[in-house]
């Protein structure tokens, strides 16, 4: 991988506290969810409060608050408050309901407000994904794909479309890549992987049984598992060798909407760009061959 790329990648994800909270929320136990709800609803209160006060406001123990901070990879409550305070200083994208209320308070014409709402929601999801995505992990994932014998890309439901896209563009680079979105195909592909191969798993929630079963099979056969997910505490995240985190804008709704789709596609595109940088000649030659075939008269 290019040294210029490596230099650009050397940053740790410092922000994205609320984004990470929304991502892990479904995997938290009830007491920890109470802490999460308090922080997301009253962040200003939290940054000026003591751990005792936060525990009392959330109606949990102090130990639960401390555990919550550790789950988010902070050393303690003070480090967590500093990160949260930094995030509050930076302007954040307006929520969709705020867009509708402020941009069109008199409801003169709903259509423009709704269109702006859709675009801003999707843009915010992409910006938040860039905030939480660990670029060192992304670079390592690109290395793994570059050096693997065979790449299997799997995903179900809405992620199945991203699987098809990944299958298409990774083959442009000359990788031996195949995408699978059906249970039988997913498990069959995983069973045939070896220590020389990579399983790229696309799963926003990281808890689909088909996905987890395939990841376990691949791990048992020595293959490297890379996860694209929005839940850093999911069973998939705990199982994967590398986790490429995307943003989660809703804590409870099923994660198959367009914002998740766009975030997953953007991670795939980023991997493609890094691989293309590492294989410039091969990618140009392959794209030229494809273009030549497509331009032939039928």
Backbone bond lengths (Angstrom), bond angles and torsions (degrees), N, CA, C in turn:
res aa  C-N    CA-C-N  psi(-1)  N-CA   C-N-CA  omega(-1)  CA-C   N-CA-C  phi
1 X - - - 1.454 - - 1.517 109.29 -
2 X 1.303 117.43 144.20 1.459 122.48 -176.14 1.513 111.33 -59.74
3 X 1.360 115.55 140.95 1.458 119.35 178.29 1.516 111.24 -65.89
4 X 1.348 115.83 -30.93 1.459 119.18 177.76 1.521 110.49 -63.62
5 X 1.331 116.10 -40.43 1.458 120.28 177.12 1.518 110.30 -64.76
6 X 1.335 116.54 -43.31 1.461 120.28 -178.93 1.515 110.95 -59.60
7 X 1.327 117.27 -40.39 1.452 119.93 179.57 1.508 111.98 -64.10
8 X 1.333 116.25 -40.03 1.455 120.50 179.84 1.511 111.65 -68.02
9 X 1.345 116.36 -28.06 1.447 120.30 -175.23 1.526 113.31 -80.64
10 X 1.330 117.93 -13.13 1.461 119.88 -171.30 1.520 112.61 -77.75
11 X 1.300 116.93 62.47 1.454 120.40 172.16 1.513 109.23 -133.71
12 X 1.307 115.53 141.08 1.456 120.37 176.79 1.528 107.97 -90.52
13 X 1.316 118.53 143.84 1.452 119.87 177.16 1.521 110.35 -69.59
14 X 1.354 117.32 104.74 1.457 121.38 -174.78 1.521 112.48 -91.93
15 X 1.331 116.69 -31.68 1.453 119.20 -174.96 1.506 111.80 -99.76
16 X 1.336 113.93 -152.20 1.450 119.26 176.61 1.504 114.70 71.23
17 X 1.342 117.61 31.51 1.465 119.70 -177.78 1.530 110.50 -62.24
18 X 1.327 117.03 -51.75 1.465 119.66 -178.26 1.520 111.38 -66.37
19 X 1.326 116.31 -32.25 1.472 120.08 178.63 1.521 109.68 -64.87
20 X 1.322 115.86 -45.19 1.462 119.87 -179.95 1.526 111.32 -65.91
21 X 1.336 116.24 -34.76 1.467 119.62 178.76 1.522 109.93 -63.89
22 X 1.337 116.65 -45.32 1.461 119.70 179.14 1.525 110.84 -62.92
23 X 1.330 116.34 -34.73 1.454 119.92 -178.96 1.517 113.08 -66.95
24 X 1.340 116.81 -41.83 1.468 119.74 -175.60 1.528 112.30 -88.73
25 X 1.315 117.67 -9.81 1.470 121.42 -173.03 1.529 113.75 -50.06
26 X 1.352 119.75 -47.31 1.468 118.51 -177.80 1.525 113.84 -61.42
27 X 1.322 117.75 -22.64 1.466 120.84 -177.68 1.522 113.00 -93.21
28 X 1.330 117.31 -3.47 1.459 120.53 -178.40 1.524 111.65 -82.61
29 X 1.327 115.37 148.37 1.458 120.07 173.23 1.524 109.33 -74.45
30 X 1.320 116.35 167.01 1.464 121.68 -171.45 1.527 112.69 -55.14
31 X 1.317 118.23 -45.81 1.465 121.41 -178.09 1.524 110.74 -63.03
32 X 1.317 116.92 -41.42 1.459 120.73 179.29 1.523 111.51 -69.31
33 X 1.332 117.12 -32.65 1.467 120.20 176.13 1.526 110.94 -65.00
34 X 1.338 116.97 -32.71 1.466 120.01 176.98 1.531 110.36 -63.15
35 X 1.327 116.52 -40.39 1.467 120.59 177.88 1.524 109.39 -65.77
36 X 1.322 116.92 -43.57 1.463 121.21 -179.61 1.521 111.12 -60.17
37 X 1.336 116.87 -45.59 1.467 120.80 -179.66 1.528 111.26 -61.71
38 X 1.314 116.86 -41.24 1.463 120.49 179.61 1.525 110.80 -62.94
39 X 1.315 116.63 -45.56 1.467 120.62 -177.50 1.521 110.90 -64.92
40 X 1.337 116.87 -42.01 1.461 119.84 -178.36 1.522 112.36 -71.70
41 X 1.326 116.99 -31.97 1.468 120.03 -178.03 1.527 112.68 -87.37
42 X 1.349 117.14 -30.29 1.462 120.65 -177.03 1.533 111.17 -135.89
43 X 1.334 117.69 61.34 1.473 119.56 -177.55 1.522 113.28 -62.92
44 X 1.345 117.00 -34.28 1.473 119.57 -179.11 1.524 110.77 -64.96
45 X 1.315 116.59 -36.61 1.458 120.38 177.68 1.524 110.47 -63.39
46 X 1.321 115.78 -42.65 1.461 120.86 -174.64 1.524 111.71 -65.25
47 X 1.332 117.92 -41.15 1.472 118.99 -173.87 1.530 112.38 -70.26
48 X 1.332 117.27 -18.27 1.463 120.07 178.36 1.528 112.65 -104.46
49 X 1.314 116.77 -0.86 1.469 120.58 -175.68 1.526 111.18 -98.20
50 X 1.311 115.27 161.25 1.462 120.87 172.22 1.524 108.66 -85.58
51 X 1.308 116.15 168.56 1.458 119.56 178.47 1.528 110.74 -62.58
52 X 1.343 116.35 -34.15 1.468 120.80 177.50 1.524 110.85 -63.93
53 X 1.332 116.12 -42.48 1.466 120.75 -178.25 1.522 111.45 -68.11
54 X 1.345 116.57 -39.62 1.465 119.94 177.73 1.528 110.00 -64.51
55 X 1.319 116.26 -42.47 1.463 120.34 179.29 1.533 110.66 -61.52
56 X 1.336 115.82 -42.33 1.464 119.68 -179.74 1.530 111.15 -66.10
57 X 1.344 116.31 -41.97 1.474 120.40 -179.50 1.524 111.37 -65.56
58 X 1.335 116.79 -35.74 1.471 120.76 -179.87 1.525 112.17 -86.39
59 X 1.337 116.58 -8.55 1.462 122.71 -178.39 1.527 111.40 61.06
60 X 1.337 113.57 47.39 1.473 120.74 176.46 1.522 107.41 -135.53
61 X 1.310 116.85 178.25 1.462 121.11 178.67 1.528 110.47 -83.67
62 X 1.319 116.28 161.37 1.471 121.03 175.56 1.525 110.70 -61.97
63 X 1.320 115.97 -36.72 1.466 120.22 179.34 1.530 111.17 -61.21
64 X 1.340 116.41 -34.69 1.462 120.11 178.97 1.522 110.97 -66.91
65 X 1.335 116.77 -39.91 1.471 120.58 177.73 1.524 110.18 -63.99
66 X 1.312 116.73 -43.73 1.466 120.27 179.28 1.529 110.98 -64.22
67 X 1.324 115.51 -39.89 1.464 119.02 178.62 1.527 110.70 -64.13
68 X 1.328 115.72 -38.98 1.463 120.71 177.83 1.531 110.69 -58.56
69 X 1.310 116.98 -43.32 1.470 121.22 179.02 1.525 110.75 -63.16
70 X 1.312 116.70 -41.80 1.470 120.07 -179.78 1.523 111.41 -67.36
71 X 1.328 117.09 -34.64 1.467 120.66 178.19 1.526 110.34 -60.72
72 X 1.333 115.95 -34.35 1.459 120.66 178.91 1.528 112.31 -87.12
73 X 1.339 116.02 12.27 1.473 122.73 175.35 1.525 114.00 71.55
74 X 1.332 117.19 28.02 1.463 120.66 172.92 1.520 108.81 -99.65
75 X 1.330 116.42 147.33 1.461 120.80 -179.16 1.518 111.98 -67.00
76 X 1.329 115.64 -32.89 1.450 119.25 -178.69 1.512 111.01 -166.74
77 X 1.333 115.70 -174.64 1.456 121.44 -176.04 1.530 111.40 -66.15
78 X 1.325 117.76 -37.22 1.455 120.42 -178.43 1.521 111.42 -65.30
79 X 1.319 117.25 -43.93 1.467 120.86 177.45 1.526 110.73 -61.41
80 X 1.325 115.46 -39.63 1.458 119.50 178.44 1.530 110.54 -62.67
81 X 1.333 117.39 -44.89 1.469 120.59 -178.57 1.522 111.55 -63.06
82 X 1.326 117.12 -38.12 1.469 120.86 179.41 1.527 110.00 -62.87
83 X 1.336 116.70 -45.28 1.465 120.70 179.82 1.523 110.59 -64.49
84 X 1.329 116.80 -40.53 1.455 120.62 179.21 1.526 111.01 -65.94
85 X 1.320 116.71 -39.70 1.467 120.73 178.84 1.524 110.77 -64.20
86 X 1.327 117.37 -41.60 1.467 120.56 177.16 1.518 111.28 -60.32
87 X 1.320 115.56 -39.46 1.456 119.50 -179.70 1.522 111.11 -66.52
88 X 1.336 117.03 -37.47 1.461 120.29 -179.34 1.517 112.14 -68.83
89 X 1.331 116.76 -27.67 1.468 120.55 179.16 1.514 110.63 -68.13
90 X 1.333 116.94 -39.03 1.457 121.53 -179.02 1.520 109.47 -74.98
91 X 1.351 117.75 138.78 1.466 119.43 178.06 1.514 110.81 -66.28
92 X 1.323 116.61 135.83 1.462 121.06 -179.75 1.522 110.23 -108.99
93 X 1.322 117.59 151.20 1.461 120.46 178.66 1.521 110.29 -60.24
94 X 1.329 115.72 144.12 1.455 119.07 177.99 1.513 110.68 -70.86
95 X 1.331 114.90 147.79 1.448 120.09 177.99 1.525 109.25 -71.96
96 X 1.333 117.65 155.67 1.460 120.75 -178.65 1.518 113.77 -54.41
97 X 1.343 118.72 -40.90 1.455 119.76 -178.77 1.520 110.88 -68.57
98 X 1.348 116.44 -30.66 1.457 120.15 176.65 1.518 110.57 -68.45
99 X 1.319 116.43 -37.70 1.461 120.89 179.02 1.513 109.78 -60.58
100 X 1.342 116.37 -47.99 1.456 120.27 -178.24 1.525 111.18 -63.87
101 X 1.336 116.23 -39.41 1.463 119.66 -176.21 1.517 112.27 -71.92
102 X 1.342 117.32 -40.93 1.457 120.19 -173.23 1.528 112.04 -86.46
103 X 1.325 116.40 -38.30 1.450 118.95 -176.13 1.518 112.27 -75.92
104 X 1.319 116.91 -25.09 1.458 119.79 -177.00 1.518 110.27 -140.88
105 X 1.364 117.02 60.34 1.470 120.06 -172.98 1.515 113.50 -61.41
106 X 1.323 117.30 -30.96 1.455 120.02 -177.43 1.522 111.77 -94.77
107 X 1.327 115.73 4.53 1.468 121.14 -178.90 1.520 111.17 53.24
108 X 1.361 115.26 42.13 1.465 119.29 -178.79 1.522 110.49 -63.45
109 X 1.331 115.77 -42.52 1.458 120.39 179.56 1.516 107.13 -151.05
110 X 1.304 116.63 108.90 1.460 121.24 -173.85 1.524 111.77 -68.45
111 X 1.306 118.07 -35.00 1.467 121.57 -172.48 1.526 113.78 -55.76
112 X 1.360 120.22 -52.51 1.468 118.98 179.68 1.520 113.13 -58.96
113 X 1.327 117.55 -38.94 1.464 120.70 179.92 1.522 110.82 -65.04
114 X 1.321 116.80 -40.17 1.459 120.21 179.71 1.520 111.49 -66.73
115 X 1.334 115.96 -39.70 1.460 119.81 178.56 1.524 110.41 -63.91
116 X 1.339 116.57 -45.73 1.473 120.24 177.45 1.524 110.48 -61.33
117 X 1.343 116.11 -38.13 1.455 120.64 179.83 1.528 110.79 -60.91
118 X 1.324 116.68 -45.58 1.459 120.77 -179.73 1.519 110.71 -61.86
119 X 1.333 116.37 -48.67 1.460 120.06 -178.29 1.525 111.46 -63.00
120 X 1.310 117.35 -43.98 1.466 120.23 -176.60 1.521 111.45 -69.57
121 X 1.316 116.42 -34.54 1.464 119.49 176.47 1.523 110.60 -63.13
122 X 1.334 116.18 -44.81 1.460 120.33 -179.80 1.529 112.06 -68.11
123 X 1.328 116.55 -40.50 1.464 120.23 178.14 1.524 110.15 -63.61
124 X 1.333 116.08 -42.42 1.474 120.04 179.58 1.521 110.64 -62.08
125 X 1.331 117.47 -39.91 1.469 120.39 179.38 1.522 110.95 -62.38
126 X 1.330 116.75 -40.43 1.463 120.46 178.75 1.530 111.19 -67.26
127 X 1.325 116.60 -42.78 1.463 120.21 179.54 1.529 110.76 -63.97
128 X 1.321 116.30 -39.06 1.461 119.99 -179.63 1.527 111.10 -70.67
129 X 1.321 116.97 -33.74 1.463 119.81 176.29 1.519 110.30 -64.79
130 X 1.322 117.23 -42.18 1.458 120.35 177.38 1.524 110.94 -62.15
131 X 1.328 116.27 -31.56 1.460 121.35 179.95 1.527 112.24 -68.87
132 X 1.343 116.74 -39.78 1.466 119.32 -174.75 1.523 113.57 -97.66
133 X 1.316 117.74 -13.83 1.462 120.72 -177.87 1.526 110.08 -69.19
134 X 1.316 116.90 125.84 1.461 122.27 177.81 1.528 107.94 -81.49
135 X 1.325 116.79 108.35 1.459 120.76 -173.68 1.527 112.72 -71.29
136 X 1.322 117.07 -23.86 1.466 119.47 174.09 1.530 110.25 -67.34
137 X 1.334 115.08 -41.87 1.462 119.52 176.57 1.526 110.63 -64.21
138 X 1.327 116.07 -38.05 1.464 120.23 178.39 1.520 110.84 -62.99
139 X 1.310 116.92 -43.51 1.457 120.73 179.50 1.534 110.96 -64.93
140 X 1.339 116.67 -40.61 1.458 119.69 178.31 1.530 110.73 -65.52
141 X 1.335 116.21 -37.56 1.463 119.86 177.08 1.520 110.39 -61.95
142 X 1.326 117.58 -40.59 1.468 120.98 177.92 1.527 110.49 -62.75
143 X 1.318 116.99 -39.53 1.475 120.25 177.05 1.533 110.32 -62.70
144 X 1.328 115.94 -43.46 1.458 119.66 -179.37 1.528 111.12 -61.61
145 X 1.323 116.71 -42.18 1.459 120.21 179.17 1.528 110.68 -67.02
146 X 1.313 115.47 -37.43 1.462 120.42 -178.67 1.529 111.29 -64.45
147 X 1.319 117.07 -35.06 1.466 121.63 -173.12 1.522 114.71 -99.85
148 X 1.343 117.79 -4.27 1.462 118.65 -175.56 1.529 111.55 -79.30
149 X 1.322 115.02 155.02 1.464 121.06 176.67 1.521 110.61 -75.61
150 X 1.323 115.11 -41.33 1.455 120.43 -178.10 1.518 108.99 -145.96
151 X 1.330 115.90 141.78 1.461 122.47 179.84 1.523 109.04 -118.42
152 X 1.337 115.83 124.21 1.461 121.72 173.63 1.524 107.84 -110.68
153 X 1.334 116.94 125.30 1.463 122.56 179.18 1.525 107.79 -109.97
154 X 1.320 117.28 125.13 1.465 120.24 -177.08 1.525 111.70 -129.23
155 X 1.329 115.36 151.77 1.452 122.42 176.87 1.514 108.44 -176.59
156 X 1.328 117.09 153.86 1.455 121.01 -179.50 1.528 109.48 -123.72
157 X 1.329 115.35 168.85 1.467 122.99 179.53 1.525 110.29 55.19
158 X 1.347 117.43 -130.41 1.451 120.41 -177.11 1.514 113.77 -61.88
159 X 1.311 117.27 -29.16 1.463 120.75 -179.75 1.524 112.23 -71.05
160 X 1.335 117.04 -13.80 1.448 119.96 178.00 1.522 112.32 -59.94
161 X 1.334 117.43 -33.65 1.467 120.81 177.45 1.526 111.16 -67.28
162 X 1.321 116.44 -36.48 1.468 120.41 177.23 1.525 109.96 -67.73
163 X 1.319 116.63 -35.92 1.468 121.44 176.94 1.526 109.98 -59.62
164 X 1.335 117.23 -45.38 1.459 120.95 178.88 1.526 110.98 -61.15
165 X 1.320 115.88 -41.50 1.467 120.69 179.72 1.527 110.66 -64.12
166 X 1.339 116.91 -44.72 1.463 120.97 179.69 1.525 110.90 -62.98
167 X 1.324 116.62 -41.41 1.470 121.93 177.06 1.521 109.76 -55.18
168 X 1.315 116.20 -44.84 1.459 121.56 -176.94 1.521 112.59 -66.29
169 X 1.337 117.46 -53.82 1.460 118.50 -170.80 1.528 113.32 -77.49
170 X 1.349 118.48 -30.49 1.462 118.89 178.70 1.526 111.17 -68.14
171 X 1.328 116.86 -29.06 1.458 119.31 176.68 1.524 112.13 -71.50
172 X 1.334 117.21 -22.69 1.463 119.99 173.64 1.528 111.05 -57.66
173 X 1.338 115.65 -31.36 1.458 120.99 -175.08 1.522 112.84 -87.27
174 X 1.320 116.65 -1.53 1.449 119.45 -178.78 1.513 113.43 88.10
175 X 1.341 116.91 8.33 1.461 119.26 176.47 1.527 109.71 -73.68
176 X 1.309 116.21 148.36 1.458 120.73 173.38 1.521 107.27 -85.99
177 X 1.340 115.90 82.50 1.465 122.12 -172.79 1.520 110.62 -117.90
178 X 1.333 115.22 140.61 1.458 121.73 175.63 1.521 109.10 -139.11
179 X 1.332 115.08 141.33 1.450 120.51 178.44 1.518 111.92 -106.80
180 X 1.337 116.39 144.16 1.463 121.57 -178.10 1.526 109.18 -138.22
181 X 1.347 116.27 134.21 1.463 119.90 -177.56 1.522 113.59 -129.44
182 X 1.324 118.33 -1.26 1.460 122.32 177.83 1.527 110.02 -108.03
183 X 1.334 116.52 146.83 1.470 120.83 -173.87 1.528 112.27 -53.55
184 X 1.325 117.60 -48.75 1.460 120.24 -177.81 1.527 110.40 -61.38
185 X 1.335 116.69 -43.90 1.464 120.95 179.72 1.526 111.29 -64.54
186 X 1.330 115.18 -42.58 1.463 120.31 -177.92 1.529 110.97 -60.99
187 X 1.321 116.26 -48.80 1.465 119.97 -177.46 1.533 111.34 -69.69
188 X 1.314 117.24 -36.91 1.465 120.56 177.81 1.525 110.36 -63.21
189 X 1.340 116.12 -45.57 1.464 120.24 179.79 1.522 111.13 -62.25
190 X 1.332 117.17 -43.01 1.464 121.47 -179.51 1.520 111.19 -63.65
191 X 1.336 116.63 -37.68 1.468 120.86 -177.38 1.521 112.12 -66.98
192 X 1.334 117.42 -22.33 1.466 121.26 -176.56 1.531 113.17 -97.69
193 X 1.317 117.19 1.19 1.463 120.17 179.67 1.528 110.65 -78.22
194 X 1.338 115.19 156.14 1.466 121.77 179.88 1.523 109.44 -131.40
195 X 1.313 116.30 -175.07 1.468 121.61 179.14 1.520 111.92 -63.93
196 X 1.318 117.54 -16.86 1.470 120.88 -179.17 1.523 112.00 -90.51
197 X 1.342 117.24 0.74 1.463 121.08 -171.50 1.527 112.33 -113.58
198 X 1.347 114.91 168.75 1.466 122.34 178.84 1.524 109.33 -130.09
199 X 1.326 115.68 137.36 1.461 122.51 171.42 1.524 107.76 -108.08
200 X 1.330 117.18 115.59 1.460 122.51 177.11 1.524 107.75 -99.69
201 X 1.324 116.38 114.63 1.469 122.41 -173.39 1.528 109.49 -107.30
202 X 1.327 116.40 125.73 1.462 121.80 179.02 1.521 108.11 -111.17
203 X 1.328 116.60 109.15 1.466 121.15 -175.11 1.525 109.71 -154.72
204 X 1.340 119.02 101.54 1.469 120.89 -178.41 1.520 113.74 -53.14
205 X 1.338 117.17 -48.05 1.461 119.92 -178.59 1.509 114.02 -81.76
206 X 1.330 117.08 -25.46 1.457 121.30 178.85 1.515 114.63 67.75
207 X 1.346 117.23 25.27 1.459 118.95 -176.88 1.522 113.14 -134.66
208 X 1.329 117.65 10.53 1.462 120.59 177.69 1.527 109.96 -67.25
209 X 1.325 116.69 132.64 1.451 120.72 -175.93 1.523 112.29 -63.45
210 X 1.341 117.68 -39.55 1.466 120.04 178.65 1.520 110.86 -61.79
211 X 1.324 114.72 -42.54 1.464 120.76 -178.97 1.529 110.63 -65.16
212 X 1.316 116.50 -46.90 1.461 120.50 -177.91 1.525 111.44 -64.81
213 X 1.323 116.11 -39.29 1.461 119.92 179.12 1.523 110.47 -63.74
214 X 1.334 116.48 -43.37 1.463 120.32 179.17 1.528 111.20 -65.17
215 X 1.340 117.05 -40.41 1.464 120.03 179.60 1.524 111.06 -64.17
216 X 1.336 116.49 -39.92 1.473 119.80 178.10 1.530 111.16 -63.68
217 X 1.329 116.33 -42.27 1.463 120.47 178.87 1.525 110.52 -62.44
218 X 1.319 116.12 -45.24 1.470 120.30 179.96 1.530 111.25 -61.90
219 X 1.340 116.51 -42.77 1.469 120.48 178.51 1.526 110.86 -63.41
220 X 1.322 116.01 -40.53 1.465 119.97 179.41 1.524 111.71 -60.89
221 X 1.336 116.45 -30.27 1.464 121.17 -179.98 1.525 112.67 -92.10
222 X 1.321 116.27 6.57 1.462 120.27 174.75 1.508 115.96 87.91
223 X 1.340 118.30 2.00 1.461 120.58 -179.48 1.524 110.52 -73.09
224 X 1.313 115.96 153.89 1.464 121.62 177.34 1.527 108.26 -85.91
225 X 1.323 116.86 135.75 1.460 122.01 -177.33 1.528 109.44 -112.90
226 X 1.323 115.81 124.75 1.462 122.75 177.41 1.526 107.81 -117.19
227 X 1.332 117.52 128.80 1.458 121.77 -177.02 1.522 111.51 -112.19
228 X 1.322 116.05 134.81 1.460 122.74 167.87 1.518 105.90 -108.81
229 X 1.332 117.33 109.61 1.462 121.62 -172.14 1.524 110.07 -151.73
230 X 1.324 116.00 162.61 1.468 119.95 176.99 1.523 112.16 -103.96
231 X 1.333 116.65 -1.20 1.460 120.66 -176.78 1.526 110.05 -117.31
232 X 1.324 116.12 102.83 1.465 120.49 -176.57 1.526 113.00 -73.20
233 X 1.336 117.69 -10.70 1.462 120.84 178.53 1.526 112.85 -104.58
234 X 1.309 117.04 3.74 1.460 120.64 -176.23 1.526 111.11 -67.99
235 X 1.333 117.34 160.25 1.469 120.23 175.24 1.526 112.20 -56.15
236 X 1.324 117.04 -36.42 1.465 120.55 178.71 1.521 111.06 -64.11
237 X 1.334 117.28 -43.67 1.467 121.19 -179.53 1.524 111.07 -62.42
238 X 1.323 116.69 -38.49 1.462 120.02 179.74 1.525 111.46 -69.68
239 X 1.319 116.34 -26.96 1.453 120.97 -177.38 1.532 112.92 -87.05
240 X 1.330 117.22 -29.09 1.463 121.94 -171.52 1.525 112.15 -72.69
241 X 1.319 115.67 151.48 1.465 121.62 173.89 1.524 110.98 -76.78
242 X 1.337 116.92 -34.60 1.453 122.65 176.87 1.526 108.55 -134.64
243 X 1.340 116.38 142.78 1.458 121.25 178.35 1.524 108.87 -123.45
244 X 1.328 116.34 121.82 1.460 123.01 176.09 1.520 106.22 -104.90
245 X 1.328 115.33 104.35 1.460 121.31 -169.73 1.523 111.33 -85.80
246 X 1.341 115.64 134.54 1.464 121.58 173.60 1.522 108.86 -112.87
247 X 1.315 116.62 165.69 1.458 121.08 -176.19 1.517 111.08 -77.50
248 X 1.322 115.15 150.07 1.468 122.17 173.96 1.516 107.60 -122.44
249 X 1.317 117.81 113.15 1.466 120.97 -176.62 1.528 112.41 -92.39
250 X 1.320 117.11 -11.48 1.463 120.32 178.94 1.520 108.39 -131.93
251 X 1.319 117.62 130.56 1.460 121.02 -172.97 1.513 113.38 -82.60
252 X 1.325 117.97 -21.23 1.459 118.81 -171.82 1.516 114.06 -123.17
253 X 1.338 118.69 -29.32 1.453 120.62 -175.96 1.527 110.62 -70.62
254 X 1.356 118.77 148.70 1.467 120.78 177.40 1.520 111.13 -54.72
255 X 1.332 115.49 139.12 1.459 119.96 -170.41 1.527 111.64 -95.11
256 X 1.314 115.79 62.32 1.455 120.16 178.42 1.518 112.20 -123.77
257 X 1.345 117.26 12.56 1.444 120.71 -177.31 1.514 112.88 -77.08
258 X 1.336 114.38 175.22 1.457 120.77 -176.46 1.525 113.72 -60.07
259 X 1.353 120.62 -41.06 1.472 118.64 178.57 1.523 113.14 -56.29
260 X 1.331 117.26 -41.51 1.460 120.06 178.66 1.521 110.35 -65.12
261 X 1.326 115.98 -41.46 1.464 121.50 178.93 1.531 110.03 -58.79
262 X 1.318 116.87 -46.41 1.463 120.84 -179.56 1.525 111.53 -63.95
263 X 1.318 117.22 -38.87 1.463 120.70 179.68 1.525 110.88 -66.69
264 X 1.321 116.56 -42.48 1.462 120.28 178.50 1.525 110.90 -63.20
265 X 1.340 116.07 -44.28 1.470 121.32 178.42 1.526 110.36 -60.21
266 X 1.326 116.97 -40.20 1.465 120.68 -178.22 1.519 111.50 -66.97
267 X 1.328 117.93 -36.24 1.466 120.55 175.86 1.529 109.90 -65.89
268 X 1.340 117.27 -43.19 1.461 121.00 177.23 1.527 110.39 -61.15
269 X 1.331 116.87 -43.79 1.469 120.56 178.82 1.527 111.38 -62.44
270 X 1.329 116.82 -36.39 1.464 120.65 179.30 1.526 110.67 -66.71
271 X 1.331 116.67 -42.31 1.461 120.24 175.56 1.529 110.51 -61.77
272 X 1.321 116.05 -42.16 1.465 120.90 179.10 1.538 110.37 -60.27
273 X 1.330 116.80 -43.95 1.461 120.54 -179.06 1.529 111.66 -62.78
274 X 1.334 116.56 -41.40 1.465 120.33 178.57 1.533 111.07 -66.09
275 X 1.312 116.36 -40.81 1.467 120.19 178.77 1.532 111.07 -68.25
276 X 1.323 115.72 -38.27 1.463 119.64 178.45 1.527 110.61 -64.35
277 X 1.320 116.31 -36.00 1.459 120.48 177.48 1.523 110.81 -65.73
278 X 1.330 115.99 -34.81 1.461 120.52 -179.06 1.528 112.26 -79.84
279 X 1.337 116.55 -23.67 1.471 121.10 -178.71 1.527 110.38 -127.49
280 X 1.326 118.27 59.75 1.469 119.59 -174.00 1.523 113.78 -63.84
281 X 1.314 116.85 -43.39 1.466 119.46 -176.99 1.521 111.78 -67.62
282 X 1.333 115.81 -46.08 1.455 119.62 -177.92 1.519 111.86 -64.50
283 X 1.330 116.33 -40.08 1.462 119.18 -179.93 1.525 110.72 -66.48
284 X 1.349 117.88 -40.05 1.470 120.46 178.05 1.522 110.69 -63.43
285 X 1.319 116.20 -43.59 1.466 120.12 -179.52 1.526 111.47 -63.84
286 X 1.309 116.54 -43.43 1.460 120.04 -179.71 1.521 111.74 -65.28
287 X 1.330 116.62 -43.98 1.461 120.25 179.40 1.526 110.91 -64.16
288 X 1.353 117.09 -35.98 1.468 120.78 177.99 1.530 110.53 -65.44
289 X 1.330 116.79 -41.21 1.472 120.76 178.40 1.532 110.92 -63.30
290 X 1.338 115.81 -43.17 1.464 120.04 -179.84 1.526 110.37 -64.21
291 X 1.330 116.22 -44.14 1.457 120.62 -179.79 1.519 111.41 -62.57
292 X 1.328 116.31 -39.53 1.461 120.29 179.39 1.528 110.78 -62.21
293 X 1.313 116.35 -44.37 1.469 120.14 -179.70 1.520 111.37 -65.55
294 X 1.321 116.57 -42.33 1.452 120.70 -178.02 1.534 112.52 -66.68
295 X 1.327 117.08 -26.62 1.467 120.59 -177.81 1.517 113.37 -87.51
296 X 1.332 116.83 -5.76 1.466 119.17 178.11 1.532 110.22 -66.73
297 X 1.323 116.50 139.90 1.478 118.25 178.30 1.516 110.72 -66.71
298 X 1.313 115.32 142.49 1.466 120.22 180.00 1.523 110.79 -88.00
